[in-house]
Amino acid sequence: MTENMTPRQIAELYFQCWEAKDFEPLRPHLAADCAFSGVFGTAHGPDEFLAGLGGMAGATDALAVRARVADETDVITWFDLSMGGAPATPVANWTHVEGGLITAVNVTFDPREILAASA
């Protein structure tokens, strides 16, 4: 099942789940040893990965995907993230997919406005 989805489609599902605040549809697309690394933390394995993403989704006011670039294994999604009443923050999300499964996600952004809004 997961092998039939392209990395781009899996990245699109990732963001659809985030917007819906429902990550169970994403679980079958996570490798057993998937890893997340981002500004606010790290996670290893599907349970930690989804718990962390659920926490971010719960704090998200809005997100708007601006661009997505994909090849056979990697997807970069550029989006604006609004959380905690802060102005929209530009974010780069790199998703690595092998055999139809997300093995790694790395996220980077400048968190200063988000942190200031939550202080």
TINU-869758 format. One line per field, with one value per atom (N, C-alpha, C, CB): x, z, y. Coordinates in Angstrom, 1 decimal. Atoms other than C-alpha are relative to their C-alpha. Last residue first. Glycine has a CB too. Example, Ala and Ser with C-alpha at 12.3 -4.5 7.8 and 13.67 -1.06 7.14 Angstrom:
X = c(-0.9;13.7;-0.8;0.4;0.9;12.3;0.9;-1.0);
Z = c(0.0;7.1;0.8;-1.4;0.0;7.8;0.0;1.2);
Y = c(-1.1;-1.1;1.1;0.5;-1.2;-4.5;1.2;0.0);
//
This chain:
X = c(-0.7;6.1;-1.0;1.3;0.5;4.0;0.6;0.4;1.5;4.2;-0.5;-0.6;0.3;8.0;-1.5;0.4;-0.4;8.6;-0.4;1.5;0.9;6.6;0.3;0.2;1.3;8.4;-1.0;-0.5;0.1;11.8;-1.3;1.0;1.1;11.3;-0.2;0.2;-0.4;13.4;-1.2;0.4;0.6;12.7;0.5;-1.6;-0.8;14.0;-0.8;1.3;0.7;12.4;0.8;-1.4;-0.8;14.0;-0.7;1.5;0.6;11.8;0.9;-1.5;-0.5;13.3;-0.7;1.5;-1.1;12.4;0.5;1.1;-0.8;9.0;1.0;-0.9;0.1;7.9;0.8;0.4;1.3;7.1;-0.2;-1.0;1.0;10.2;-1.4;0.5;-0.6;12.4;-1.0;1.3;0.9;11.0;0.8;-1.2;-0.7;13.0;-0.9;1.4;0.5;11.0;0.7;-1.6;-0.6;12.6;-0.5;1.5;0.1;10.4;0.5;-1.6;-0.4;11.3;-0.1;1.5;-0.6;9.3;0.4;-1.0;-0.3;8.3;0.8;0.9;-1.4;6.7;0.3;0.5;-0.3;3.2;1.6;-0.6;0.1;2.9;0.4;0.8;-1.2;2.6;-0.3;1.3;0.3;-0.8;1.1;-0.4;-0.1;0.5;-0.3;1.3;0.3;1.0;0.2;0.8;0.5;1.0;-0.3;-1.2;0.6;3.2;-0.4;1.0;0.1;4.0;-0.7;-0.7;1.3;5.2;0.0;-0.8;-0.2;8.1;-1.4;0.7;1.2;7.9;0.3;-1.2;-0.2;11.1;-1.4;1.2;1.0;10.5;0.4;-1.5;0.0;13.1;-1.0;1.4;-0.1;13.2;-0.2;1.3;0.4;12.4;0.0;1.0;-0.6;12.3;-0.3;1.6;-0.3;10.2;0.8;-1.4;-0.9;9.7;0.3;1.3;-0.5;6.8;0.8;-1.2;-0.7;5.9;0.4;1.2;-0.4;3.8;0.6;0.9;-1.0;1.9;0.3;-0.2;0.3;-0.2;1.2;-0.3;-1.2;-0.5;-0.4;0.7;0.2;-2.9;1.3;-0.6;1.2;-3.4;-0.3;0.3;0.0;-1.1;-1.3;0.3;-0.4;-0.7;0.0;1.4;0.8;-2.6;0.3;0.1;1.3;-0.8;-1.0;-0.7;-0.1;2.5;-1.3;1.1;-0.2;1.5;0.1;1.2;1.3;0.1;0.1;-0.5;0.7;3.4;-1.4;-0.1;-0.6;5.2;-0.7;1.5;0.3;2.9;0.5;0.6;1.4;3.0;-0.4;-0.9;0.2;6.8;-1.4;0.3;-0.6;7.0;-0.2;1.5;0.8;4.6;0.5;0.1;1.4;6.1;-0.7;-0.8;1.1;9.7;-1.3;0.0;-0.5;12.2;-1.1;1.3;0.8;11.4;0.5;-1.5;-0.3;13.3;-1.0;1.5;-0.2;12.5;0.4;-1.1;0.5;11.4;0.2;-1.5;-0.4;13.6;-0.5;-0.6;0.5;13.2;0.4;-1.5;-0.8;14.4;-0.4;1.5;0.4;12.1;1.0;-1.4;-0.5;13.2;-0.4;1.6;0.1;11.6;0.5;-1.4;-1.1;12.8;0.0;1.4;-0.1;9.6;1.1;0.3;-0.9;9.2;0.1;1.4;-1.1;6.1;0.9;-0.4;-1.0;3.6;1.3;-0.5;-0.5;1.2;1.1;-1.1;-0.7;1.0;0.5;-0.9;-1.4;-0.1;0.8;0.6;-0.2;-3.8;1.5;-0.8;0.0;-3.6;0.1;-1.3;-1.2;-2.4;-0.1;1.1;0.2;-5.6;1.1;-1.4;-0.4;-5.2;-0.4;-0.7;1.2;-7.1;0.2;-0.3;1.1;-4.4;-1.3;-0.3;-0.3;-1.6;-1.2;1.2;0.2;-3.2;0.2;0.9;1.5;-3.4;-0.3;-0.5;0.6;0.2;-1.5;0.5;-0.5;1.5;-0.6;1.6;0.8;-0.7;0.4;0.1;1.3;0.9;-0.9;-0.6;-0.2;4.3;-1.3;1.1;-0.2;3.2;0.1;1.1;1.3;2.0;0.0;-0.6;0.8;5.3;-1.4;-0.1;-0.4;7.2;-0.8;1.5;-1.2;5.1;0.4;-0.1;0.1;2.4;1.4;-0.5;0.7;2.3;-0.1;-1.4;-0.9;4.9;-0.6;0.5;-0.8;2.6;0.9;0.7;0.8;0.0;0.9;-0.9);
Z = c(-1.3;26.8;0.8;-0.3;-1.1;24.1;1.4;-0.4;-0.1;21.6;1.1;-1.3;-0.6;22.2;0.2;-0.9;-1.5;21.6;0.7;0.1;-0.7;18.3;1.5;-0.6;-0.1;17.2;0.7;-1.4;-0.9;18.0;0.2;-0.5;-0.9;16.4;0.9;1.0;-1.1;13.3;1.0;-0.6;0.0;11.2;1.1;0.0;-0.5;10.5;-0.3;-0.7;0.1;10.2;0.5;0.7;-0.6;9.6;-0.3;-0.5;0.2;8.9;0.8;0.4;-0.7;8.6;-0.4;-0.2;-0.9;7.6;0.8;-0.8;-0.5;6.0;1.0;0.7;-1.4;4.4;0.3;0.8;-0.3;0.7;1.5;-0.3;0.1;0.2;0.5;0.9;0.6;1.5;0.0;0.8;0.1;2.2;-0.7;-0.9;0.7;3.5;0.0;0.6;-0.3;4.5;-0.9;-0.3;0.9;4.6;0.5;0.0;-0.5;6.2;-1.1;0.3;1.0;5.7;0.7;-0.5;-0.5;7.8;-1.3;0.8;1.1;7.3;0.5;-1.1;0.1;10.4;-1.2;1.4;0.8;10.3;-0.1;-1.4;1.5;12.9;-0.6;-0.5;0.7;16.5;-1.5;0.2;0.3;18.1;-0.7;1.2;-1.2;19.6;-0.2;0.6;-1.3;16.3;1.1;0.2;-0.9;12.6;1.3;-0.5;-1.2;10.3;1.0;0.7;-1.1;6.8;1.1;-0.6;-0.5;4.5;1.0;0.5;-0.6;2.4;0.4;-1.0;0.0;1.8;0.7;0.7;-0.8;0.7;-0.1;-0.5;0.3;-0.4;0.9;0.3;-0.9;-0.7;-0.5;0.0;-1.5;-2.0;0.9;0.2;-0.3;-5.8;1.5;-0.7;0.9;-6.2;0.4;0.0;-0.3;-4.6;-1.1;0.2;1.0;-4.4;0.4;-0.1;-0.3;-2.5;-1.1;0.3;1.1;-2.3;0.5;-0.5;1.1;-0.3;-1.2;0.5;0.9;2.1;-1.1;-0.5;1.4;4.5;-0.8;-0.3;0.8;8.2;-1.5;0.3;1.5;10.7;-0.6;-0.6;0.4;14.5;-1.5;0.3;1.2;15.4;-0.2;-1.2;-0.2;19.0;-1.2;0.6;-1.1;18.8;0.2;1.2;0.6;15.5;1.0;-0.5;0.9;17.2;-0.6;-1.1;-0.8;20.0;-0.8;0.9;-0.6;17.5;0.9;0.8;1.0;15.6;0.5;-1.2;0.2;18.8;-1.1;-0.4;-1.2;19.6;-0.1;1.3;0.1;16.0;1.3;-0.1;1.2;16.0;0.0;-1.3;-0.4;19.6;-1.1;0.3;-1.1;18.6;0.4;1.2;0.3;15.2;1.1;-0.6;0.1;16.3;-0.2;1.3;0.7;17.4;0.1;0.7;-0.2;18.2;-0.7;-0.4;0.9;18.4;0.4;0.2;-0.6;19.8;-1.0;0.8;-1.3;19.4;0.5;0.0;-0.9;16.5;1.4;-0.5;0.2;14.7;1.1;-0.1;-0.6;14.3;-0.4;-0.5;0.2;13.6;0.7;0.5;-0.9;13.3;-0.4;0.0;0.5;11.8;1.0;-0.4;-0.6;13.1;-0.5;-0.3;-1.4;12.5;0.7;0.2;-0.2;9.2;1.5;-0.6;-0.8;9.1;0.1;1.3;0.9;6.2;0.8;-0.7;0.9;8.1;-0.9;-0.8;-0.7;10.8;-0.9;1.1;0.3;8.5;0.6;0.5;1.4;8.5;-0.4;-0.9;0.2;12.3;-1.5;0.5;0.5;12.4;-0.3;0.8;-0.1;12.9;-0.7;-0.7;-1.4;13.6;0.2;1.0;-0.6;10.3;1.4;-0.8;0.1;9.2;0.6;-1.4;-0.9;10.4;0.0;-0.4;-1.4;8.7;1.0;0.3;-0.1;5.4;1.4;-1.1;-0.2;5.9;0.1;-1.1;-1.3;6.3;0.3;-0.1;-1.0;3.4;1.4;0.0;0.0;1.1;1.1;-1.4;-0.6;2.2;0.0;-0.7;-1.4;1.4;0.8;0.3;-0.5;-2.0;1.5;-0.7;0.0;-2.7;0.6;-1.4;-1.1;-1.6;0.1;-0.1;0.2;-4.1;1.2;-1.3;-0.1;-2.9;-0.3;1.4;1.2;-4.3;0.1;-0.1;1.1;-1.8;-1.2;-0.3;-0.1;1.1;-1.2;1.3;0.0;0.0;0.0;1.2);
Y = c(-0.4;34.5;0.8;0.7;0.9;32.7;0.3;-1.5;0.0;35.5;-0.9;-0.4;-1.3;35.9;0.1;1.2;0.0;32.2;1.3;-0.2;0.9;32.3;0.0;-1.4;-0.6;35.4;-0.9;0.4;-1.1;33.9;0.7;1.1;0.1;30.5;1.3;-1.1;-0.9;31.0;0.1;1.4;-1.3;27.9;0.9;-0.1;-1.1;24.4;1.3;0.1;-1.3;21.1;1.1;-0.1;-1.1;17.7;1.3;0.0;-1.3;14.6;1.0;0.2;-1.2;11.2;1.2;0.1;0.4;7.6;1.2;-0.6;-1.2;8.3;-0.6;1.0;-0.4;5.1;1.2;-1.2;-0.5;4.3;0.3;-1.1;1.1;2.2;0.4;-1.1;1.2;5.1;-1.1;-0.4;1.2;8.6;-1.1;0.3;1.0;11.6;-1.3;-0.3;1.3;14.7;-1.0;-0.1;1.0;18.1;-1.4;0.1;1.4;20.8;-0.9;-0.3;1.0;24.5;-1.4;0.3;1.3;27.0;-0.8;-0.8;0.8;30.7;-1.3;0.7;0.2;32.1;-0.9;-0.6;1.2;33.6;-0.1;0.0;-0.2;36.4;-1.4;1.2;-0.6;35.1;0.2;-0.9;-1.4;34.4;0.7;0.7;-0.8;31.2;1.5;-0.2;0.6;29.6;0.9;-1.3;-0.9;30.5;-0.7;0.8;0.6;28.4;1.2;-0.9;-1.0;29.5;-0.6;1.3;-0.4;26.7;1.1;-1.1;-1.4;25.5;0.5;1.0;-0.7;21.7;1.3;-0.7;-1.2;19.9;0.8;0.9;-1.0;16.3;1.2;-0.5;-1.2;13.6;1.0;0.6;0.3;10.1;1.1;-0.7;1.4;10.0;-0.4;-0.9;0.9;13.8;-1.4;0.2;1.4;16.5;-0.7;-0.8;0.5;20.2;-1.4;0.9;1.4;21.7;-0.4;-0.9;0.7;25.4;-1.4;0.8;-1.0;27.9;-0.7;1.0;0.5;25.6;0.9;-1.5;-0.2;27.6;-0.5;1.5;0.2;26.7;0.1;-1.3;0.2;28.0;-0.4;1.3;-0.8;28.4;-0.2;1.5;-0.7;25.6;0.8;-1.0;-1.4;24.7;0.8;0.0;-0.6;21.4;1.5;-0.7;-0.2;20.6;0.7;-1.2;-1.2;21.0;0.4;-0.3;-1.2;18.7;1.2;-0.2;-0.4;16.2;1.2;-1.2;-0.7;16.3;0.4;-0.9;-1.3;15.4;0.9;-0.1;-0.8;12.6;1.4;-0.7;-0.4;11.3;0.8;-1.2;-0.8;11.1;0.6;-0.7;-1.3;9.7;1.0;-0.1;-0.6;6.9;1.4;-1.0;-0.5;6.3;0.7;-1.0;1.0;5.9;0.7;-0.8;1.2;8.6;-1.1;-0.6;1.1;12.2;-1.2;0.2;1.2;15.4;-1.1;-0.4;1.3;18.9;-1.1;-0.5;0.2;22.4;-1.4;0.3;-1.1;23.5;-0.3;1.3;-1.3;20.2;1.0;0.0;-1.0;16.7;1.4;-0.2;-1.4;13.8;0.8;0.3;-1.0;10.2;1.3;-0.1;-1.4;7.1;1.0;0.3;-0.7;3.7;1.5;-0.6;0.3;1.8;0.8;-1.5;1.1;3.6;-0.3;0.3;-0.3;5.9;-1.3;0.6;-0.5;5.6;0.4;1.3;1.1;3.4;0.4;-0.6;1.0;6.1;-1.1;-0.6;-0.1;8.9;-1.1;1.3;0.3;8.1;0.0;0.9;1.5;8.0;-0.3;-0.5;0.6;11.6;-1.5;0.4;1.4;13.6;-0.7;-0.4;0.4;17.3;-1.5;0.9;0.7;17.9;-0.3;-1.2;-0.9;20.5;-0.6;0.4;-1.1;18.2;1.0;0.8;0.5;15.2;1.1;-1.2;0.2;17.1;-0.5;-1.0;-1.3;18.2;0.0;1.0;-0.5;14.6;1.4;0.2;0.6;13.5;0.5;-1.6;-0.6;16.0;-0.6;-0.2;-1.3;14.7;0.8;0.8;0.3;11.1;1.4;-0.9;0.3;12.3;-0.3;-1.2;-1.2;13.9;-0.2;0.6;-0.9;10.8;1.3;0.3;-0.6;8.8;0.8;1.0;-1.5;6.5;0.6;0.4;-0.6;3.0;1.5;-0.6;-0.1;1.7;0.6;-1.4;-1.2;2.6;0.1;0.0;-1.2;0.0;1.3;0.0);
//
